[in-house]
Amino acid sequence: MVRVYGQVQENVDFPIPRDLMTPNSQKQKTDKRLQDVSLHFVIRQPGKPHSADIRAFDQKFVENRGTPENVTDDEVAEYRKMINEASVEELKNYDIVLCTCSASSSKRIQRGTNIAQIIIDECAMCTEPEALIPLVTFGSAKTVVLIGDHKQLRPIVINKDAKKLGLEKSLFERYADKAIMLDLQYRMVCCSLHLIIVYSGDSFCYCLSHAMQCICVGQNNKKAQLTQRERATAVHVRRPSANKCKIRKNLYFSAQGHSRSLLSVSIETRV
């Protein structure tokens, strides 16, 4: 598995003198924990093709950061060509490539991969044109999987005219009626989980699905007196049949009006 970043992030990690694409001062360098799986770091590892030449260019760029006139346009062009060739060769070694929808259209990904399956996570947050980028780029893909929740996260569209014209509706939402609802979760093994749930009705099933009893406790550890409508919106938290999970704190319930409820769940799981 390898992670491919866009050109902006690569310029933050390895700035190029005289580059017209000025590094974004608000962007942070790639986390050290991710560098071993990040393509622009992997191609620089010892033993990789072109790695010695790439690191030599990096060193020269660092030394001439204050004197960019010492770096010629031909050297920058040669460096970029070397980066692309090294990236294409490295991508051929992986079965899984992680990237944004926008980055998926880069030439190095197209040349270095043979995509058979496309999975777009949090697709409900992508605008429809953005989600279409990998689908159009890799039209020969046999399987396309869209994952998300259009009732929780939607595309952020600031322009009012764009919203009216439908840009706020994601590709995921367009096909939501054909979606398969997931009612089981697998995140509760050997971890602590704190959930703030603000949905009502069936949406609660996303978080906790193995139930036996409903626990609703007030702020003073007294059972909350719930109306029939509030009780209908409360989530049912059940004890696991194999006693693999332990409820560390009670479920606190507070009604916010009659149409919405806020539930806070803190759970410690043990195997």
Phi and psi restraints in degrees (value plus and minus 20) as a CYANA .aco file:
   2 VAL   PHI    -159.6  -119.6
   2 VAL   PSI     128.3   168.3
   3 ARG   PHI    -130.3   -90.3
   3 ARG   PSI     108.1   148.1
   4 VAL   PHI    -129.9   -89.9
   4 VAL   PSI     100.0   140.0
   5 TYR   PHI    -114.0   -74.0
   5 TYR   PSI     147.4   187.4
   6 GLY   PHI    -100.5   -60.5
   6 GLY   PSI     152.1   192.1
   7 GLN   PHI     -82.4   -42.4
   7 GLN   PSI     -53.8   -13.8
   8 VAL   PHI     -82.8   -42.8
   8 VAL   PSI     -66.1   -26.1
   9 GLN   PHI     -86.2   -46.2
   9 GLN   PSI     -57.5   -17.5
  10 GLU   PHI     -85.3   -45.3
  10 GLU   PSI     -55.7   -15.7
  11 ASN   PHI     -90.0   -50.0
  11 ASN   PSI     -46.6    -6.6
  12 VAL   PHI     -89.6   -49.6
  12 VAL   PSI     -62.6   -22.6
  13 ASP   PHI     -95.4   -55.4
  13 ASP   PSI     -57.4   -17.4
  14 PHE   PHI    -154.7  -114.7
  14 PHE   PSI      59.4    99.4
  15 PRO   PHI     -85.8   -45.8
  15 PRO   PSI     126.5   166.5
  16 ILE   PHI    -133.6   -93.6
  16 ILE   PSI     105.0   145.0
  17 PRO   PHI     -80.4   -40.4
  17 PRO   PSI     125.6   165.6
  18 ARG   PHI      45.1    85.1
  18 ARG   PSI      -2.0    38.0
  19 ASP   PHI    -101.6   -61.6
  19 ASP   PSI     109.8   149.8
  20 LEU   PHI     -88.9   -48.9
  20 LEU   PSI     -44.9    -4.9
  21 MET   PHI    -107.5   -67.5
  21 MET   PSI      69.7   109.7
  22 THR   PHI     -86.9   -46.9
  22 THR   PSI     112.2   152.2
  23 PRO   PHI     -78.1   -38.1
  23 PRO   PSI     118.4   158.4
  24 ASN   PHI     -90.8   -50.8
  24 ASN   PSI     100.0   140.0
  25 SER   PHI     -87.5   -47.5
  25 SER   PSI     -40.9    -0.9
  26 GLN   PHI    -103.9   -63.9
  26 GLN   PSI     -36.9     3.1
  27 LYS   PHI     -99.9   -59.9
  27 LYS   PSI     120.7   160.7
  28 GLN   PHI    -116.7   -76.7
  28 GLN   PSI     136.9   176.9
  29 LYS   PHI     -87.8   -47.8
  29 LYS   PSI     136.2   176.2
  30 THR   PHI     -80.2   -40.2
  30 THR   PSI     114.1   154.1
  31 ASP   PHI     -75.8   -35.8
  31 ASP   PSI     116.7   156.7
  32 LYS   PHI     -79.1   -39.1
  32 LYS   PSI     -50.5   -10.5
  33 ARG   PHI     -90.0   -50.0
  33 ARG   PSI     -37.3     2.7
  34 LEU   PHI    -123.5   -83.5
  34 LEU   PSI     -26.3    13.7
  35 GLN   PHI     -85.9   -45.9
  35 GLN   PSI     -50.1   -10.1
  36 ASP   PHI     -89.8   -49.8
  36 ASP   PSI     -36.7     3.3
  37 VAL   PHI    -137.4   -97.4
  37 VAL   PSI     -12.2    27.8
  38 SER   PHI    -114.2   -74.2
  38 SER   PSI     106.2   146.2
  39 LEU   PHI     -75.7   -35.7
  39 LEU   PSI     -65.4   -25.4
  40 HIS   PHI     -90.3   -50.3
  40 HIS   PSI     -33.5     6.5
  41 PHE   PHI    -113.5   -73.5
  41 PHE   PSI     -56.8   -16.8
  42 VAL   PHI     -82.0   -42.0
  42 VAL   PSI     -60.4   -20.4
  43 ILE   PHI     -88.4   -48.4
  43 ILE   PSI     -31.8     8.2
  44 ARG   PHI    -117.6   -77.6
  44 ARG   PSI     -23.0    17.0
  45 GLN   PHI     -88.3   -48.3
  45 GLN   PSI     124.4   164.4
  46 PRO   PHI     -75.6   -35.6
  46 PRO   PSI     116.9   156.9
  47 GLY   PHI      74.3   114.3
  47 GLY   PSI     -34.0     6.0
  48 LYS   PHI     -99.8   -59.8
  48 LYS   PSI     127.2   167.2
  49 PRO   PHI     -77.3   -37.3
  49 PRO   PSI     115.3   155.3
  50 HIS   PHI      52.1    92.1
  50 HIS   PSI     -22.4    17.6
  51 SER   PHI     -81.6   -41.6
  51 SER   PSI     -60.3   -20.3
  52 ALA   PHI     -85.0   -45.0
  52 ALA   PSI     -63.8   -23.8
  53 ASP   PHI     -86.8   -46.8
  53 ASP   PSI     -58.2   -18.2
  54 ILE   PHI     -85.4   -45.4
  54 ILE   PSI     -63.5   -23.5
  55 ARG   PHI     -86.6   -46.6
  55 ARG   PSI     -51.6   -11.6
  56 ALA   PHI     -84.7   -44.7
  56 ALA   PSI     -62.2   -22.2
  57 PHE   PHI     -83.3   -43.3
  57 PHE   PSI     -63.3   -23.3
  58 ASP   PHI     -77.8   -37.8
  58 ASP   PSI     -63.2   -23.2
  59 GLN   PHI     -83.8   -43.8
  59 GLN   PSI     -62.1   -22.1
  60 LYS   PHI     -85.2   -45.2
  60 LYS   PSI     -59.0   -19.0
  61 PHE   PHI     -85.2   -45.2
  61 PHE   PSI     -58.9   -18.9
  62 VAL   PHI     -85.3   -45.3
  62 VAL   PSI     -63.2   -23.2
  63 GLU   PHI     -86.6   -46.6
  63 GLU   PSI     -47.0    -7.0
  64 ASN   PHI    -130.5   -90.5
  64 ASN   PSI       6.4    46.4
  65 ARG   PHI     -82.4   -42.4
  65 ARG   PSI     -56.4   -16.4
  66 GLY   PHI    -108.9   -68.9
  66 GLY   PSI     -31.1     8.9
  67 THR   PHI    -150.1  -110.1
  67 THR   PSI      49.2    89.2
  68 PRO   PHI     -83.4   -43.4
  68 PRO   PSI     -37.3     2.7
  69 GLU   PHI     -87.2   -47.2
  69 GLU   PSI     -34.9     5.1
  70 ASN   PHI    -100.6   -60.6
  70 ASN   PSI     -26.6    13.4
  71 VAL   PHI    -128.5   -88.5
  71 VAL   PSI     102.6   142.6
  72 THR   PHI    -105.4   -65.4
  72 THR   PSI     141.9   181.9
  73 ASP   PHI     -84.7   -44.7
  73 ASP   PSI     -54.1   -14.1
  74 ASP   PHI     -84.6   -44.6
  74 ASP   PSI     -57.4   -17.4
  75 GLU   PHI     -87.3   -47.3
  75 GLU   PSI     -60.2   -20.2
  76 VAL   PHI     -85.1   -45.1
  76 VAL   PSI     -61.7   -21.7
  77 ALA   PHI     -84.0   -44.0
  77 ALA   PSI     -62.0   -22.0
  78 GLU   PHI     -84.1   -44.1
  78 GLU   PSI     -59.3   -19.3
  79 TYR   PHI     -82.9   -42.9
  79 TYR   PSI     -67.9   -27.9
  80 ARG   PHI     -82.0   -42.0
  80 ARG   PSI     -61.5   -21.5
  81 LYS   PHI     -82.8   -42.8
  81 LYS   PSI     -59.9   -19.9
  82 MET   PHI     -86.4   -46.4
  82 MET   PSI     -60.3   -20.3
  83 ILE   PHI     -81.6   -41.6
  83 ILE   PSI     -64.7   -24.7
  84 ASN   PHI     -84.2   -44.2
  84 ASN   PSI     -63.7   -23.7
  85 GLU   PHI     -84.3   -44.3
  85 GLU   PSI     -63.4   -23.4
  86 ALA   PHI     -84.8   -44.8
  86 ALA   PSI     -57.9   -17.9
  87 SER   PHI     -86.7   -46.7
  87 SER   PSI     -63.7   -23.7
  88 VAL   PHI     -82.0   -42.0
  88 VAL   PSI     -64.5   -24.5
  89 GLU   PHI     -84.7   -44.7
  89 GLU   PSI     -58.4   -18.4
  90 GLU   PHI     -92.0   -52.0
  90 GLU   PSI     -57.5   -17.5
  91 LEU   PHI     -82.7   -42.7
  91 LEU   PSI     -45.8    -5.8
  92 LYS   PHI     -87.5   -47.5
  92 LYS   PSI     -31.4     8.6
  93 ASN   PHI    -111.9   -71.9
  93 ASN   PSI     -19.6    20.4
  94 TYR   PHI    -142.1  -102.1
  94 TYR   PSI     127.5   167.5
  95 ASP   PHI    -115.6   -75.6
  95 ASP   PSI     -43.2    -3.2
  96 ILE   PHI    -144.7  -104.7
  96 ILE   PSI     107.3   147.3
  97 VAL   PHI    -141.9  -101.9
  97 VAL   PSI     103.8   143.8
  98 LEU   PHI    -122.2   -82.2
  98 LEU   PSI     111.3   151.3
  99 CYS   PHI    -185.3  -145.3
  99 CYS   PSI     150.7   190.7
 100 THR   PHI     -99.7   -59.7
 100 THR   PSI     146.3   186.3
 101 CYS   PHI     -81.2   -41.2
 101 CYS   PSI     -59.9   -19.9
 102 SER   PHI     -86.1   -46.1
 102 SER   PSI     -62.2   -22.2
 103 ALA   PHI     -90.1   -50.1
 103 ALA   PSI     -37.8     2.2
 104 SER   PHI     -86.4   -46.4
 104 SER   PSI     -38.0     2.0
 105 SER   PHI    -110.0   -70.0
 105 SER   PSI     -16.6    23.4
 106 SER   PHI     -83.9   -43.9
 106 SER   PSI     128.0   168.0
 107 LYS   PHI     -83.8   -43.8
 107 LYS   PSI     -55.3   -15.3
 108 ARG   PHI     -86.6   -46.6
 108 ARG   PSI     -55.5   -15.5
 109 ILE   PHI     -90.0   -50.0
 109 ILE   PSI     -60.2   -20.2
 110 GLN   PHI     -84.0   -44.0
 110 GLN   PSI     -59.5   -19.5
 111 ARG   PHI     -99.4   -59.4
 111 ARG   PSI     -50.2   -10.2
 112 GLY   PHI    -118.5   -78.5
 112 GLY   PSI     -20.1    19.9
 113 THR   PHI    -151.4  -111.4
 113 THR   PSI     142.4   182.4
 114 ASN   PHI    -151.4  -111.4
 114 ASN   PSI      64.6   104.6
 115 ILE   PHI     -93.4   -53.4
 115 ILE   PSI     105.0   145.0
 116 ALA   PHI    -128.7   -88.7
 116 ALA   PSI     -43.5    -3.5
 117 GLN   PHI    -160.5  -120.5
 117 GLN   PSI     115.0   155.0
 118 ILE   PHI    -136.3   -96.3
 118 ILE   PSI     104.9   144.9
 119 ILE   PHI    -141.5  -101.5
 119 ILE   PSI      99.5   139.5
 120 ILE   PHI    -129.5   -89.5
 120 ILE   PSI      88.4   128.4
 121 ASP   PHI    -103.1   -63.1
 121 ASP   PSI     128.6   168.6
 122 GLU   PHI      30.4    70.4
 122 GLU   PSI      22.9    62.9
 123 CYS   PHI     -84.6   -44.6
 123 CYS   PSI     -44.6    -4.6
 124 ALA   PHI     -87.2   -47.2
 124 ALA   PSI     -35.9     4.1
 125 MET   PHI    -107.7   -67.7
 125 MET   PSI     -35.0     5.0
 126 CYS   PHI    -105.5   -65.5
 126 CYS   PSI     121.0   161.0
 127 THR   PHI     -87.6   -47.6
 127 THR   PSI     138.2   178.2
 128 GLU   PHI     -80.6   -40.6
 128 GLU   PSI     -64.7   -24.7
 129 PRO   PHI     -81.1   -41.1
 129 PRO   PSI     -55.9   -15.9
 130 GLU   PHI     -85.9   -45.9
 130 GLU   PSI     -62.6   -22.6
 131 ALA   PHI     -88.5   -48.5
 131 ALA   PSI     -44.4    -4.4
 132 LEU   PHI     -98.2   -58.2
 132 LEU   PSI     -36.0     4.0
 133 ILE   PHI     -76.9   -36.9
 133 ILE   PSI     -75.2   -35.2
 134 PRO   PHI     -87.2   -47.2
 134 PRO   PSI     -50.1   -10.1
 135 LEU   PHI     -89.5   -49.5
 135 LEU   PSI     -57.1   -17.1
 136 VAL   PHI     -97.5   -57.5
 136 VAL   PSI     -59.5   -19.5
 137 THR   PHI     -82.7   -42.7
 137 THR   PSI     -61.0   -21.0
 138 PHE   PHI    -137.1   -97.1
 138 PHE   PSI      46.0    86.0
 139 GLY   PHI     -85.4   -45.4
 139 GLY   PSI     -36.3     3.7
 140 SER   PHI    -108.1   -68.1
 140 SER   PSI     -19.6    20.4
 141 ALA   PHI     -80.2   -40.2
 141 ALA   PSI     117.3   157.3
 142 LYS   PHI    -103.1   -63.1
 142 LYS   PSI     -47.4    -7.4
 143 THR   PHI    -155.1  -115.1
 143 THR   PSI     117.6   157.6
 144 VAL   PHI    -147.8  -107.8
 144 VAL   PSI     105.4   145.4
 145 VAL   PHI    -140.9  -100.9
 145 VAL   PSI     103.6   143.6
 146 LEU   PHI    -128.0   -88.0
 146 LEU   PSI     106.8   146.8
 147 ILE   PHI    -141.9  -101.9
 147 ILE   PSI     112.8   152.8
 148 GLY   PHI     149.0   189.0
 148 GLY   PSI    -190.8  -150.8
 149 ASP   PHI    -169.0  -129.0
 149 ASP   PSI      79.7   119.7
 150 HIS   PHI     -90.3   -50.3
 150 HIS   PSI     -30.4     9.6
 151 LYS   PHI    -109.7   -69.7
 151 LYS   PSI     -26.5    13.5
 152 GLN   PHI    -130.8   -90.8
 152 GLN   PSI     -75.8   -35.8
 153 LEU   PHI    -140.3  -100.3
 153 LEU   PSI     108.5   148.5
 154 ARG   PHI    -147.0  -107.0
 154 ARG   PSI     144.3   184.3
 155 PRO   PHI     -80.0   -40.0
 155 PRO   PSI     122.2   162.2
 156 ILE   PHI    -111.0   -71.0
 156 ILE   PSI      86.5   126.5
 157 VAL   PHI    -141.5  -101.5
 157 VAL   PSI      95.1   135.1
 158 ILE   PHI    -104.4   -64.4
 158 ILE   PSI     -59.1   -19.1
 159 ASN   PHI     -87.3   -47.3
 159 ASN   PSI     104.1   144.1
 160 LYS   PHI     -87.3   -47.3
 160 LYS   PSI     -58.4   -18.4
 161 ASP   PHI     -84.7   -44.7
 161 ASP   PSI     -59.6   -19.6
 162 ALA   PHI     -83.4   -43.4
 162 ALA   PSI     -57.8   -17.8
 163 LYS   PHI     -83.0   -43.0
 163 LYS   PSI     -65.7   -25.7
 164 LYS   PHI     -82.7   -42.7
 164 LYS   PSI     -52.2   -12.2
 165 LEU   PHI    -101.4   -61.4
 165 LEU   PSI     -22.3    17.7
 166 GLY   PHI      83.2   123.2
 166 GLY   PSI     -12.9    27.1
 167 LEU   PHI     -88.3   -48.3
 167 LEU   PSI     -40.5    -0.5
 168 GLU   PHI     -94.4   -54.4
 168 GLU   PSI     -36.1     3.9
 169 LYS   PHI    -108.5   -68.5
 169 LYS   PSI      99.2   139.2
 170 SER   PHI    -101.6   -61.6
 170 SER   PSI     145.9   185.9
 171 LEU   PHI     -82.9   -42.9
 171 LEU   PSI     -55.4   -15.4
 172 PHE   PHI     -83.1   -43.1
 172 PHE   PSI     -65.8   -25.8
 173 GLU   PHI     -85.6   -45.6
 173 GLU   PSI     -52.4   -12.4
 174 ARG   PHI     -83.5   -43.5
 174 ARG   PSI     -51.6   -11.6
 175 TYR   PHI    -130.0   -90.0
 175 TYR   PSI      -0.2    39.8
 176 ALA   PHI     -81.1   -41.1
 176 ALA   PSI     -50.6   -10.6
 177 ASP   PHI     -89.3   -49.3
 177 ASP   PSI     -34.2     5.8
 178 LYS   PHI    -122.8   -82.8
 178 LYS   PSI     -14.0    26.0
 179 ALA   PHI     -94.7   -54.7
 179 ALA   PSI     134.7   174.7
 180 ILE   PHI    -121.6   -81.6
 180 ILE   PSI      99.1   139.1
 181 MET   PHI     -96.5   -56.5
 181 MET   PSI     112.3   152.3
 182 LEU   PHI    -116.9   -76.9
 182 LEU   PSI      99.5   139.5
 183 ASP   PHI    -134.7   -94.7
 183 ASP   PSI      -9.6    30.4
 184 LEU   PHI    -142.5  -102.5
 184 LEU   PSI     122.9   162.9
 185 GLN   PHI    -146.0  -106.0
 185 GLN   PSI     133.2   173.2
 186 TYR   PHI    -147.5  -107.5
 186 TYR   PSI      11.9    51.9
 187 ARG   PHI    -121.6   -81.6
 187 ARG   PSI     -17.3    22.7
 188 MET   PHI    -117.7   -77.7
 188 MET   PSI      -5.1    34.9
 189 VAL   PHI    -112.9   -72.9
 189 VAL   PSI     100.8   140.8
 190 CYS   PHI      34.8    74.8
 190 CYS   PSI      29.0    69.0
 191 CYS   PHI    -176.6  -136.6
 191 CYS   PSI     142.8   182.8
 192 SER   PHI    -123.7   -83.7
 192 SER   PSI     120.3   160.3
 193 LEU   PHI    -153.0  -113.0
 193 LEU   PSI     111.0   151.0
 194 HIS   PHI    -144.2  -104.2
 194 HIS   PSI     101.6   141.6
 195 LEU   PHI    -139.3   -99.3
 195 LEU   PSI     112.5   152.5
 196 ILE   PHI    -129.3   -89.3
 196 ILE   PSI      93.6   133.6
 197 ILE   PHI    -128.9   -88.9
 197 ILE   PSI     105.8   145.8
 198 VAL   PHI    -141.5  -101.5
 198 VAL   PSI      -9.4    30.6
 199 TYR   PHI    -112.4   -72.4
 199 TYR   PSI     146.4   186.4
 200 SER   PHI    -148.0  -108.0
 200 SER   PSI     142.1   182.1
 201 GLY   PHI      54.3    94.3
 201 GLY   PSI    -162.6  -122.6
 202 ASP   PHI     -86.7   -46.7
 202 ASP   PSI     -38.4     1.6
 203 SER   PHI     -81.5   -41.5
 203 SER   PSI     -44.3    -4.3
 204 PHE   PHI     -82.3   -42.3
 204 PHE   PSI     -45.5    -5.5
 205 CYS   PHI     -83.0   -43.0
 205 CYS   PSI     -39.4     0.6
 206 TYR   PHI     -82.6   -42.6
 206 TYR   PSI     -52.4   -12.4
 207 CYS   PHI    -113.5   -73.5
 207 CYS   PSI     -70.8   -30.8
 208 LEU   PHI    -152.9  -112.9
 208 LEU   PSI     102.6   142.6
 209 SER   PHI    -140.7  -100.7
 209 SER   PSI     -36.0     4.0
 210 HIS   PHI    -117.2   -77.2
 210 HIS   PSI      69.8   109.8
 211 ALA   PHI    -137.4   -97.4
 211 ALA   PSI     138.0   178.0
 212 MET   PHI    -158.1  -118.1
 212 MET   PSI     -50.9   -10.9
 213 GLN   PHI    -167.0  -127.0
 213 GLN   PSI     135.0   175.0
 214 CYS   PHI    -117.9   -77.9
 214 CYS   PSI     110.1   150.1
 215 ILE   PHI    -135.5   -95.5
 215 ILE   PSI      93.1   133.1
 216 CYS   PHI    -146.4  -106.4
 216 CYS   PSI      91.9   131.9
 217 VAL   PHI    -142.3  -102.3
 217 VAL   PSI     117.2   157.2
 218 GLY   PHI     -98.9   -58.9
 218 GLY   PSI    -197.6  -157.6
 219 GLN   PHI     -86.5   -46.5
 219 GLN   PSI     -45.8    -5.8
 220 ASN   PHI    -121.6   -81.6
 220 ASN   PSI       8.1    48.1
 221 ASN   PHI      39.4    79.4
 221 ASN   PSI       6.9    46.9
 222 LYS   PHI    -128.2   -88.2
 222 LYS   PSI     125.5   165.5
 223 LYS   PHI     -81.2   -41.2
 223 LYS   PSI     109.6   149.6
 224 ALA   PHI     -92.8   -52.8
 224 ALA   PSI     119.1   159.1
 225 GLN   PHI    -107.5   -67.5
 225 GLN   PSI      83.1   123.1
 226 LEU   PHI    -119.4   -79.4
 226 LEU   PSI     123.2   163.2
 227 THR   PHI     -93.8   -53.8
 227 THR   PSI     147.6   187.6
 228 GLN   PHI     -80.8   -40.8
 228 GLN   PSI     -58.3   -18.3
 229 ARG   PHI     -90.2   -50.2
 229 ARG   PSI     -59.7   -19.7
 230 GLU   PHI     -86.8   -46.8
 230 GLU   PSI     -58.8   -18.8
 231 ARG   PHI     -85.1   -45.1
 231 ARG   PSI     -51.9   -11.9
 232 ALA   PHI     -89.3   -49.3
 232 ALA   PSI     -44.7    -4.7
 233 THR   PHI    -115.7   -75.7
 233 THR   PSI     -24.7    15.3
 234 ALA   PHI     -95.3   -55.3
 234 ALA   PSI     125.9   165.9
 235 VAL   PHI    -103.8   -63.8
 235 VAL   PSI     123.7   163.7
 236 HIS   PHI    -118.7   -78.7
 236 HIS   PSI      93.6   133.6
 237 VAL   PHI    -120.6   -80.6
 237 VAL   PSI     101.6   141.6
 238 ARG   PHI    -132.7   -92.7
 238 ARG   PSI     133.7   173.7
 239 ARG   PHI     -99.0   -59.0
 239 ARG   PSI     113.8   153.8
 240 PRO   PHI     -82.9   -42.9
 240 PRO   PSI     121.8   161.8
 241 SER   PHI     -85.4   -45.4
 241 SER   PSI     -50.4   -10.4
 242 ALA   PHI    -115.6   -75.6
 242 ALA   PSI     -10.2    29.8
 243 ASN   PHI      34.9    74.9
 243 ASN   PSI      15.7    55.7
 244 LYS   PHI    -105.7   -65.7
 244 LYS   PSI     -33.9     6.1
 245 CYS   PHI    -142.2  -102.2
 245 CYS   PSI     129.4   169.4
 246 LYS   PHI    -146.6  -106.6
 246 LYS   PSI     108.9   148.9
 247 ILE   PHI    -100.0   -60.0
 247 ILE   PSI      93.8   133.8
 248 ARG   PHI    -101.9   -61.9
 248 ARG   PSI     -59.4   -19.4
 249 LYS   PHI    -150.5  -110.5
 249 LYS   PSI     135.5   175.5
 250 ASN   PHI     -92.7   -52.7
 250 ASN   PSI     148.6   188.6
 251 LEU   PHI    -110.2   -70.2
 251 LEU   PSI     100.1   140.1
 252 TYR   PHI    -117.7   -77.7
 252 TYR   PSI     109.9   149.9
 253 PHE   PHI    -139.5   -99.5
 253 PHE   PSI     112.2   152.2
 254 SER   PHI    -162.5  -122.5
 254 SER   PSI     109.5   149.5
 255 ALA   PHI    -105.0   -65.0
 255 ALA   PSI     114.5   154.5
 256 GLN   PHI    -133.3   -93.3
 256 GLN   PSI      70.4   110.4
 257 GLY   PHI      54.8    94.8
 257 GLY   PSI    -178.2  -138.2
 258 HIS   PHI    -129.5   -89.5
 258 HIS   PSI     -29.6    10.4
 259 SER   PHI    -121.7   -81.7
 259 SER   PSI     -33.0     7.0
 260 ARG   PHI    -163.5  -123.5
 260 ARG   PSI     127.3   167.3
 261 SER   PHI    -150.5  -110.5
 261 SER   PSI     129.6   169.6
 262 LEU   PHI    -134.8   -94.8
 262 LEU   PSI     103.9   143.9
 263 LEU   PHI    -143.3  -103.3
 263 LEU   PSI     112.6   152.6
 264 SER   PHI    -138.1   -98.1
 264 SER   PSI     102.2   142.2
 265 VAL   PHI    -140.3  -100.3
 265 VAL   PSI     108.6   148.6
 266 SER   PHI    -143.6  -103.6
 266 SER   PSI      99.8   139.8
 267 ILE   PHI    -150.7  -110.7
 267 ILE   PSI     115.5   155.5
 268 GLU   PHI    -131.0   -91.0
 268 GLU   PSI     107.9   147.9
 269 THR   PHI    -128.6   -88.6
 269 THR   PSI     125.1   165.1
 270 ARG   PHI    -157.2  -117.2
 270 ARG   PSI     125.9   165.9
